[in-house]
Every structure is written in C-alpha cells, then in structure tokens.
Amino acid sequence: MAFRATRKQSSQSKLSEEKPPQKEEVSSDLSIDDVVGKPQGSDVSPKPQAGSNQSAGEVSPKVLGTSLPDAHSLHASGVHTYFRNSSYRRPADRRDFGRSGGVGSSYRPHRYPDSPSRPGGNWGRDSFGDAGPFRYSESANGSYRRDNGDSFTQDINVPTETVRGILDTMPEGHGFLRPKFTPSERDIYISQSQIRRFLLRNGDMVEGQARPPKDNERYWGLLKVEKINEHKAEEMEKRPKFEDLTPVYPNKQLKLETSQNTLSTRIIDLIAPIGFGQRGLIVSPPKAGKTTILKELAAGIAANYPDVHLMAALIGERPEEVTDISRSVKGEVLASNFDESPAEQTRIAEVSLDRAKRLVEMGKDVVILLDSITRLARAYNLVVNPSGRTLSGGFDPAALYPAKRFLGAARCVEPSQFSVVSSQLSESSQSVDQSPDTLKTDRLVTENGKRKTENGSIGGSLTVIGTALVDTGSRMDDLIYEEFKGTGNMELHLSRVLQERRIFPALDLARSGTRHDELLLGEEAMKKVTTLRHMLSLLSEEERTTMLIEKLSKTTTNQEFLESLVKG
C-alpha cells in the first residue's frame, strides 16, 4: 500500500510539470484598433506595455502573420472574425447570408469603409485581403432575385432568360411551365406564392424572367411574371371563369370548303354544318377514313379562319399517325401513343382542355379535334377509383364523367366585359369609343368569320369534334357511344358498307345532321338543303352518296351546286 501511494504521488507531480502553460485570456475591453491596428499615417501611437522592450515610437504589427489573436477568443469577446481559414458563424441579425454562410452565385459583395491597406474602401474584402461577408445588392442589368414575399430586386450576378410555357399546377400548390405541354428538362419551376398572387390557372401561357438552376436544383426558377396569355399580368385580375360564361346555340358557321376536289368538307357544309361552339361526334367503324376526315377538317379551318386557335388531341394513337397529323395540321398537336400509360393519356386530354378554356376566357375561338373519345373513356376506366358498379363490358360508370366533361366543355358563349376589353387591347389599331358598361351584347353580327357584337367585340367559343368507334366487336365501345350520342349537337356517321365498297368519303347522309342547323345556314340556304335531303331520301344508301359525290365533282362551289338544284 505504501508503494502504491508513493507511485501515485510521483506520477501526479510529473504530470503537473509537463502541463503546458495556459494562454492569456483576451480582455473583453479590446478595441478594434488593438485587433486590426491603426490606419496608416496616424500620429497617435499606442503606449508600450509594462515590462516590454518596445520603444514609444514603434507600433506592434498585430494584424500581420502569426501575431493575430486567436479567432475563437475574439469571437467569444464579441468581435466577429472574417478570416478565410476561420470558422464563421453568421450573426442572428444578418438575414441576407446564404444557408451555409458561404458565398453563392447570386450574391454581390458589400462595400466596406476605408481600410489601412485599401484607401477609399474595398468591395467585399477586409484589410487583410481575405474574403469578407457578402450580401444581396441591386443592379440594373435585368437580373432579378426574390426579396420578401412577392417583391423582386435585381441582382447583378444572376443571369436571367425570358421563358414561356403552359402552367401545370401540382397538388402541393406549386407548378411548372411546360414549353412543350409534356414534362421535360426545360420545365420552369413557379412557386405557390406567384400562382396565388397573379391568380394563375391551369393552361395559362405564362411569360417572364427565370434563372438557371443552382448546384442542388434541377429546374429553372421563375423570378418574375411579366405576361399571362399575351397580356400584361396586371390586366388579368378581372378575367371571368370559364364556368361563369353563358352558353348559347352556335349561330355562326365554320365553313370548311376549300377546293373543288375536297369533297368531304363540302358534303359536311351541306349535310352536317359545324358552327363556332359545336359539340360534334364523328361515328366511325375501323378503317372508314375518320383520320383523313379529321385532317381535312383541320386544313379547312386553318385555311378559312387563320385567327382560330386550332388544337388536335390524339389519345392512344399509333406513332406513325401522330407524325402524319403533326406535319399536316397547322396548329398545336398534343399526342399520346397507345403504348403509354393511361395516366399519361388522360393528362394530355386535361392539359389540352385547360389550355382551350383559358383562351375562351380571353374571348378567342378555339377548335379541338379529339381522336378519340372512345380511347379517352377507356383510359379513364383504368385510372379512376372503382365505384363498385360495373356496366356492360366491364366499364365503370365513374369513368364516364371525366370524358363527358371534356366533350361538354364545347360551347358558344356570350361576350363578357373582359373579352370586350381584351379584344380592344389586342387590336391596337381600333379605338375604344364606348366603355364596357355601355356595350350591347343582345345581337350578334359577323365580320371576317368572327362572331362580334355591334361594337366589334369578340365573344369566344370552344368547338370540340371527337371521334367515336363503333362496330369494333367490343361491348365497351358500343356502350361508350350509346352514352355519348345524346350529348352532342352534331353527328357525322361513316358507313361500313361504303367503306367495304371503297366509296370515299364513306358518309352516311341519312344518319348525319346538326341540331338547329337553320341558325348556321340561313333561311335561303336551308330551303335548298331541305330540297336536297328530300331527293336523297328516295335513293338507297349507296346510291345517294355516289350521286352526291358525282354532282359535287361537276361544280366548283357549294353555292353553284345549290343553284343547279333549283334550276333542275
């Protein structure tokens, strides 16, 4: 026991001898001159400390080399350090630093006052030549950053680019601007606050300034909203909702006749005319030529009405047909192939419908060619939550309502005050003679193929022409047609008998027609068309189509053909 006590005492005495001397604590009364030295040329010299060999005229270089005080001790005494190799913790009152306290690409250095080594001040560097703290700053090169909430400040170090795309909002509240309607690497992120501030809706064409993604980001970020649907963002606050617009019967015909040899569009103008805001169905068996008729419809609309916004929504199509229609249709083509998921097929339909609604709210005329409503209903049948009920062919009745919503969106609307003002702002050459409160919307007149009021304001319309498949051998396809045939106000039937005999266009004239076609054709033309139908009803299905094709081929226009009926 005595041996152990002696050994323990000797080890403790040895440790006390080897213990290094403690650092002198830095006084909390240190001034900034004690830390960084006095400015050059100063007449005041510090007094030498007691017990030192320093003369009265010498200044200790405390800011050079290794004679700097310890950074942690200075920080503990209340003096913030900005040395390159020291660990900096941002003060609580500096909100303009980055998340990590470092210097990001969107920061600009803060200008500090005069320093000993840099008279006149320096930019973002302290007197030691090391990087100091950085902050946001204003500039005038067209770059922007988000400041607080919805305000923006220009930032010189953030390159921006003018971008535009169709808004697609997410369930979380934020959204993306899709330049090509489909998700891609060039999508632009838009925050929830911007969507709420400008009252943006799905399908809006948004244009503004965006910055490129940072290291930990994937998409571009929208910094400023400049235009919405080709109008200034401030002008879009009072636009109406599509659901609040008043639908009326179509009263202006979309004339599809282009040339003498394009017989399908000439027959449609006579037998089943299409108007602005029509809700039509092209009922066709397989291989009857419905895709060809859709392309000729698109060509006629693009040639006769260049101001009409034309869209083609292809659902579950063959890839080669998508390419063919994309090259032939002069408009926006949104397509999904048959090998894509049902969710993608329904998304394409919803994006096209939302885009069309936003244009109608602006007072524009939109035409959507949908191919086909049958495949769209089939896709919704696989996507919607099961309702517990099953119709013929294994079809869920809950899948009918989203597809009916697409077809039911077609309508001709009365002019609203917003569409009047929007039309007058877009046509800068026209002067506004009346205020929106004094506009008359009771009587519609026509001018250059557009429905306008007496003072020249546009009402807007959405025309949907969809195809429905029949005689496919599927009970589900027959059920879908039976559910949709009463919703449209125009039907164009294609005949399998004519298709088998290679008679094109294979139009069934007796079953095709339009509700309230007298509003589209006019009184005089309606009498002539009624006479034509009486003549065709005396013939068989094959003979009536063959005879009409023959007579139309011998005349240049439909007007000439109708006059020949009266003379004959």
C-alpha positions in Angstrom: 0.0 0.0 0.0 2.8 2.4 0.7 4.5 1.5 -2.6 1.2 2.3 -4.5 0.8 5.7 -2.7 4.4 6.7 -3.5 4.0 5.8 -7.2 0.7 7.7 -7.4 2.2 10.9 -5.9 5.2 10.7 -8.2 3.0 10.4 -11.3 0.9 13.4 -10.3 3.9 15.6 -9.8 5.3 14.5 -13.2 2.0 15.5 -14.9 2.0 18.8 -13.2 5.5 19.5 -14.5 4.6 18.6 -18.1 1.4 20.6 -18.3 1.7 23.4 -20.9 1.3 27.0 -19.9 -2.2 28.4 -20.3 -3.0 31.1 -22.9 -3.6 34.5 -21.7 -7.2 35.4 -21.8 -8.1 38.2 -24.2 -9.7 41.1 -22.4 -13.2 41.8 -23.4 -12.3 45.5 -23.5 -10.3 45.1 -26.7 -10.9 47.8 -29.2 -10.9 47.4 -32.9 -7.5 49.3 -33.1 -6.0 46.6 -30.8 -7.2 43.9 -33.3 -6.5 45.4 -36.7 -4.1 48.2 -36.0 -4.5 51.9 -36.6 -4.8 53.5 -40.0 -1.7 54.3 -41.9 -0.4 57.9 -41.3 -1.9 58.2 -37.9 0.0 60.4 -35.5 -1.2 58.6 -32.4 0.9 55.6 -31.3 0.0 53.1 -28.7 1.8 53.2 -25.4 4.3 50.3 -24.8 3.1 47.8 -22.3 4.9 47.5 -19.0 7.8 45.1 -19.0 8.2 45.1 -22.8 11.3 46.2 -24.8 9.2 48.2 -27.3 10.0 51.8 -27.6 7.4 54.6 -27.6 7.6 55.3 -31.3 7.1 51.7 -32.5 3.8 50.1 -33.4 3.2 46.4 -32.9 2.1 44.7 -36.1 -0.8 42.8 -34.6 -2.6 42.2 -37.9 0.2 40.5 -39.7 1.4 36.9 -39.9 1.0 34.8 -36.8 0.7 37.6 -34.4 -3.1 37.7 -34.9 -5.2 36.9 -31.9 -7.0 33.6 -31.8 -10.2 33.7 -33.8 -12.3 31.8 -31.3 -11.2 34.0 -28.5 -12.1 37.1 -30.5 -15.5 35.7 -31.3 -16.1 34.9 -27.7 -15.3 38.5 -26.8 -17.9 39.9 -29.2 -15.7 40.7 -32.2 -16.7 38.9 -35.4 -13.9 37.4 -37.4 -13.9 37.3 -41.2 -10.7 35.3 -41.9 -10.6 32.9 -44.8 -9.5 29.9 -42.7 -11.5 30.6 -39.6 -15.0 29.2 -38.9 -17.5 31.9 -39.3 -20.9 31.8 -37.7 -23.3 34.4 -39.1 -24.9 36.9 -36.6 -28.5 36.5 -35.9 -29.4 39.9 -37.3 -27.9 39.2 -40.8 -30.7 37.7 -42.9 -29.0 38.2 -46.2 -26.4 35.4 -45.9 -26.8 32.1 -47.7 -27.9 29.0 -46.0 -24.4 27.7 -45.4 -22.9 31.1 -44.6 -20.8 31.0 -47.8 -20.8 33.0 -51.0 -23.2 31.8 -53.6 -23.5 32.7 -57.3 -26.4 35.1 -56.6 -24.5 37.3 -54.1 -22.7 40.5 -54.6 -20.0 41.8 -52.2 -20.8 44.5 -49.8 -18.6 47.6 -49.9 -16.8 48.2 -46.7 -15.4 51.6 -45.4 -11.8 52.7 -45.8 -9.2 50.3 -44.7 -5.5 50.7 -43.9 -4.3 48.7 -47.0 -7.0 50.0 -49.4 -7.8 53.7 -49.1 -11.2 54.6 -50.5 -12.8 51.4 -49.4 -12.9 47.9 -51.0 -15.5 45.5 -52.3 -16.2 42.5 -50.2 -12.7 42.2 -48.8 -11.3 43.2 -45.4 -8.0 44.9 -44.8 -6.2 41.5 -44.8 -7.1 40.8 -48.4 -9.4 37.9 -47.4 -13.0 37.5 -48.5 -15.5 39.2 -46.2 -19.2 38.7 -45.9 -21.4 39.1 -48.9 -25.0 40.3 -49.3 -27.7 40.8 -52.0 -27.5 44.1 -53.8 -29.3 45.9 -56.5 -28.2 46.2 -60.1 -29.5 47.3 -63.4 -28.7 44.5 -65.8 -32.1 43.0 -65.9 -31.5 40.2 -63.4 -33.8 39.6 -60.5 -34.0 37.9 -57.2 -36.8 37.3 -54.7 -36.6 39.7 -51.8 -39.5 39.3 -49.4 -42.8 37.6 -50.4 -43.7 38.8 -53.9 -41.2 41.6 -54.3 -38.2 41.3 -56.6 -34.8 43.0 -56.6 -32.4 43.0 -59.5 -29.2 41.0 -58.9 -26.1 41.5 -61.0 -24.7 38.0 -60.6 -27.8 36.1 -61.6 -28.2 35.7 -65.4 -31.8 35.5 -66.4 -33.6 34.5 -69.6 -37.1 35.2 -70.9 -39.1 32.0 -70.8 -42.6 30.9 -71.5 -44.7 27.8 -71.0 -48.1 26.3 -70.2 -48.8 26.3 -66.5 -49.3 22.9 -64.9 -50.0 23.1 -61.2 -49.2 20.3 -58.8 -51.3 19.0 -55.8 -48.8 20.6 -53.4 -49.6 24.1 -54.7 -46.5 24.9 -56.8 -46.4 24.4 -60.6 -44.3 24.1 -63.7 -44.3 25.9 -67.0 -44.2 23.3 -69.8 -42.7 24.6 -73.0 -44.0 21.6 -74.9 -47.1 20.6 -72.9 -45.2 17.5 -71.6 -42.7 17.2 -68.7 -39.1 17.8 -69.9 -35.8 19.0 -68.6 -36.6 22.5 -69.8 -39.6 23.0 -67.4 -39.6 26.1 -65.3 -40.5 26.0 -61.6 -43.0 28.5 -60.4 -43.7 29.0 -56.7 -47.1 28.8 -55.0 -47.0 32.4 -53.9 -46.7 33.6 -57.5 -49.6 31.4 -58.6 -51.8 32.9 -55.8 -50.7 36.5 -56.4 -51.5 36.5 -60.1 -54.5 34.2 -59.8 -52.9 31.8 -62.3 -54.9 28.8 -63.6 -54.0 25.5 -65.3 -53.4 26.1 -69.0 -52.2 29.7 -68.7 -49.4 30.8 -71.1 -47.0 32.5 -68.6 -44.0 34.5 -69.7 -41.4 36.0 -67.5 -37.8 36.1 -66.3 -36.2 32.9 -65.0 -32.8 32.0 -63.6 -30.8 28.8 -64.3 -30.8 26.0 -61.7 -28.2 26.0 -59.0 -26.0 23.1 -58.0 -28.6 21.4 -55.9 -31.6 22.2 -58.2 -33.0 20.5 -61.2 -35.3 23.1 -62.9 -35.1 26.7 -63.9 -36.8 29.0 -61.4 -39.3 31.8 -62.4 -38.4 35.1 -60.8 -40.9 37.5 -62.3 -44.2 37.1 -64.1 -44.5 39.6 -67.0 -47.3 38.3 -69.3 -50.2 36.0 -69.0 -51.8 34.8 -72.2 -50.1 37.5 -74.2 -51.4 40.2 -71.8 -49.8 42.1 -69.0 -50.1 40.4 -65.7 -51.9 43.4 -64.1 -54.7 43.2 -66.7 -55.7 39.6 -65.8 -57.2 40.2 -62.4 -60.8 40.6 -63.5 -61.0 37.9 -66.2 -64.1 35.6 -65.8 -64.1 31.9 -65.1 -65.0 29.5 -67.9 -67.8 28.1 -65.8 -69.4 31.5 -65.4 -69.7 32.2 -69.1 -73.2 32.0 -70.6 -73.5 29.2 -73.3 -75.8 29.8 -76.3 -76.6 27.9 -79.5 -73.9 28.1 -82.2 -75.0 30.8 -84.6 -72.1 31.2 -87.0 -71.0 28.5 -89.4 -67.4 27.3 -89.7 -67.2 26.9 -93.5 -64.8 24.1 -94.4 -65.0 24.3 -98.2 -61.5 25.0 -99.7 -61.3 23.5 -103.2 -63.4 21.6 -105.7 -61.8 18.2 -105.2 -62.0 18.2 -101.4 -65.5 16.6 -101.3 -65.7 15.5 -97.7 -65.6 19.1 -96.3 -68.1 20.2 -99.0 -70.5 17.5 -98.0 -70.2 18.3 -94.3 -71.0 22.0 -95.0 -74.3 20.9 -96.6 -75.4 17.9 -94.6 -73.9 18.4 -91.1 -72.7 22.0 -90.8 -70.3 22.9 -88.0 -70.6 26.2 -86.1 -68.5 28.1 -83.6 -69.0 26.2 -80.3 -70.3 23.0 -81.9 -70.1 19.7 -79.9 -69.8 17.1 -82.6 -69.2 13.4 -82.9 -67.7 11.5 -85.9 -69.1 8.0 -85.5 -66.9 5.6 -87.5 -66.1 1.9 -87.8 -62.5 0.9 -88.2 -60.8 1.8 -91.5 -63.6 4.0 -92.6 -61.4 7.1 -93.1 -62.1 9.1 -89.9 -58.5 10.2 -89.6 -58.5 11.5 -93.1 -61.6 13.5 -92.4 -60.1 15.0 -89.3 -57.0 16.2 -91.3 -59.3 17.7 -94.0 -61.3 19.5 -91.3 -58.1 20.9 -89.8 -56.9 22.0 -93.2 -60.2 23.8 -94.0 -60.3 25.6 -90.6 -56.7 26.7 -90.9 -57.2 28.0 -94.5 -60.5 29.8 -93.9 -60.0 31.0 -90.3 -56.4 31.7 -89.5 -57.3 33.6 -86.3 -59.0 30.5 -84.9 -56.8 28.6 -82.4 -56.6 25.0 -83.7 -55.7 22.1 -81.4 -55.5 18.3 -82.0 -55.6 16.0 -79.1 -54.6 12.5 -80.1 -55.3 9.8 -77.4 -53.9 6.3 -77.8 -52.9 6.8 -81.4 -50.4 4.9 -83.5 -47.0 6.7 -83.6 -46.9 7.0 -87.4 -50.3 8.7 -87.4 -49.1 11.1 -84.8 -46.3 12.1 -87.0 -48.6 12.4 -90.0 -51.1 14.6 -88.2 -48.4 16.7 -86.7 -47.0 17.5 -90.1 -50.3 18.2 -91.7 -52.2 20.2 -89.0 -51.3 23.8 -88.7 -51.9 24.1 -85.0 -51.0 22.6 -81.7 -50.8 18.8 -81.6 -50.9 17.1 -78.2 -50.5 13.3 -78.6 -50.0 10.2 -76.5 -49.3 6.8 -78.1 -51.2 3.7 -77.4 -48.2 2.2 -75.6 -48.1 4.9 -73.0 -49.8 4.6 -69.6 -53.5 5.5 -69.1 -52.5 8.3 -66.7 -50.4 10.0 -69.5 -53.2 9.7 -71.9 -55.7 11.4 -69.6 -53.1 14.0 -68.7 -52.8 15.0 -72.4 -56.5 15.4 -72.6 -56.8 17.5 -69.5 -53.9 19.8 -70.5 -55.4 20.5 -73.9 -58.8 21.2 -72.3 -57.4 23.6 -69.7 -55.4 25.4 -72.4 -58.6 25.8 -74.5 -60.6 27.1 -71.6 -58.1 29.8 -70.8 -58.2 31.0 -74.4 -62.0 31.1 -74.4 -61.9 33.2 -71.2 -59.9 35.7 -73.3 -62.6 35.9 -75.9 -60.9 33.7 -78.5 -62.3 31.0 -80.8 -60.8 27.5 -80.2 -61.3 24.3 -82.1 -60.2 20.9 -80.6 -60.1 17.8 -82.8 -60.2 14.8 -80.4 -59.3 11.3 -81.6 -60.8 9.5 -80.0 -63.4 9.9 -77.2 -63.6 6.1 -77.0 -60.0 5.6 -76.1 -60.2 8.5 -73.7 -63.1 6.9 -71.8 -61.1 3.6 -71.8 -58.1 5.3 -70.2 -60.3 6.9 -67.5 -61.8 3.5 -66.8 -58.3 2.3 -65.7 -57.4 5.5 -63.8 -60.5 6.4 -61.7 -61.1 4.9 -58.4 -63.5 2.0 -58.6 -67.1 2.9 -57.8 -68.2 -0.7 -57.0 -70.5 -0.8 -60.0 -69.8 -2.3 -63.4 -71.7 -1.7 -66.7 -71.7 -3.8 -69.8 -68.3 -4.9 -71.0 -66.6 -4.3 -67.6 -66.9 -0.5 -67.8 -67.0 1.6 -64.5 -69.7 4.3 -64.7 -67.4 6.7 -62.8 -65.1 6.8 -65.8 -67.9 8.4 -68.0 -67.9 11.7 -66.1 -64.4 12.9 -66.9 -64.8 12.1 -70.5 -68.2 13.8 -70.6 -66.6 16.8 -69.0 -64.2 17.1 -71.9 -67.0 16.9 -74.6 -69.4 19.0 -72.5 -66.9 21.9 -72.4 -67.8 22.8 -76.0 -70.0 25.9 -76.2 -70.6 29.2 -77.8 -70.6 31.9 -75.2 -71.9 35.4 -75.0 -69.4 38.2 -74.9 -68.3 39.3 -71.5 -66.9 42.7 -70.5 -63.5 41.2 -70.0 -63.4 39.7 -73.5 -64.6 43.0 -74.9 -61.7 44.9 -73.3 -59.2 42.2 -74.1 -60.2 42.3 -77.7 -59.9 46.0 -77.9 -56.5 46.0 -76.2 -55.1 43.3 -78.6 -56.3 45.3 -81.6 -54.4 48.5 -81.1 -55.5 49.9 -84.4 -59.1 50.1 -83.3 -60.2 52.9 -81.0 -62.3 52.3 -77.9 -65.4 54.5 -78.4 -67.5 53.0 -75.6 -67.0 51.9 -72.0 -67.6 48.3 -71.1 -70.7 49.2 -69.1 -72.4 50.5 -72.2 -71.7 47.6 -74.5 -74.6 45.8 -76.2 -74.5 42.0 -76.3 -78.0 41.2 -77.4 -77.5 41.0 -81.1 -74.6 39.2 -82.8 -73.3 40.1 -86.2 -70.5 38.6 -88.3 -67.3 40.1 -89.7 -64.5 38.1 -91.4 -65.7 34.8 -90.0 -65.8 36.0 -86.3 -68.8 36.5 -84.2 -68.9 40.1 -82.9 -71.3 42.4 -81.3 -72.4 45.7 -82.8 -69.4 47.5 -81.5 -66.9 44.9 -82.7 -66.1 42.8 -79.5 -65.5 39.1 -79.6 -67.5 36.6 -77.5 -65.4 33.4 -77.8 -66.2 29.8 -78.4 -64.9 26.3 -77.8 -65.6 23.8 -80.6 -64.9 20.1 -79.9 -65.1 17.5 -82.7 -64.5 14.0 -81.3 -64.4 10.6 -82.9 -66.3 7.6 -81.5 -65.5 4.0 -82.6 -68.4 1.5 -83.3 -68.6 -2.0 -84.8 -65.3 -3.0 -83.2 -66.6 -6.2 -81.6 -66.2 -4.7 -78.2 -69.3 -4.2 -76.0 -67.5 -1.5 -74.1 -67.0 0.6 -77.3 -70.7 0.3 -78.1 -71.6 1.3 -74.5 -69.4 4.4 -74.7 -71.0 5.5 -78.0 -74.5 5.0 -76.6 -73.6 7.1 -73.5 -72.2 10.0 -75.7 -74.5 10.1 -78.6 -77.1 12.2 -76.8 -74.6 14.8 -75.6 -73.5 16.2 -78.9 -75.4 18.6 -81.1 -73.9 17.3 -84.4 -73.2 13.8 -85.6 -71.4 12.6 -88.7 -71.7 8.9 -89.4 -69.4 6.9 -91.6 -70.7 3.7 -93.3 -69.0 0.3 -93.2 -70.9 -0.7 -96.3 -69.5 2.2 -98.3 -66.0 1.6 -96.9 -66.1 -2.1 -98.0 -67.1 -1.0 -101.5 -64.2 1.6 -101.5 -66.5 4.6 -101.8 -64.9 7.6 -100.1 -65.8 9.7 -98.3 -67.9 7.0 -96.8 -70.5 9.3 -95.3 -73.9 8.0 -94.3 -76.0 11.0 -95.3 -79.3 9.9 -93.8 -78.0 9.5 -90.3 -75.7 12.6 -90.3 -77.0 16.0 -89.2 -76.8 19.0 -86.9 -79.3 20.4 -84.4 -80.6 23.8 -85.2 -78.7 24.0 -88.4 -81.0 26.8 -89.6 -79.1 29.1 -87.3 -75.9 28.3 -89.3 -77.1 28.0 -92.9 -79.6 30.9 -93.1 -83.2 30.8 -94.4 -82.4 30.7 -98.1 -79.7 28.0 -97.9 -81.8 26.0 -95.5 -84.6 25.7 -98.1 -82.2 24.4 -100.7 -80.6 21.9 -98.3 -84.1 20.6 -97.4 -84.8 20.0 -101.0 -81.6 18.1 -101.4 -82.4 15.9 -98.5 -85.8 15.1 -99.9 -84.2 14.0 -103.2 -81.5 11.9 -101.4 -84.1 10.1 -99.2 -85.6 8.4 -102.3 -82.4 6.6 -103.0 -80.5 3.8 -101.3 -77.5 4.4 -99.0 -75.0 3.5 -101.7 -76.8 5.4 -104.5 -77.3 8.6 -102.5 -73.7 9.0 -101.6 -72.5 8.1 -105.1 -74.9 10.6 -106.7 -73.9 13.5 -104.4 -70.2 12.9 -105.0 -70.9 12.9 -108.7 -72.8 16.1 -108.7 -70.4 18.0 -106.5 -67.4 17.0 -108.7 -69.0 18.8 -111.6 -69.4 22.1 -109.8 -66.8 24.4 -108.4 -68.5 25.5 -105.1 -71.4 24.5 -103.0 -73.3 27.7 -103.9 -73.1 26.7 -107.5 -74.3 23.2 -106.7 -77.4 24.5 -104.7 -78.3 26.9 -107.6 -78.2 24.0 -110.0 -80.7 22.1 -107.9 -83.2 25.0 -108.1 -82.8 25.2 -111.9 -83.1 21.5 -112.4 
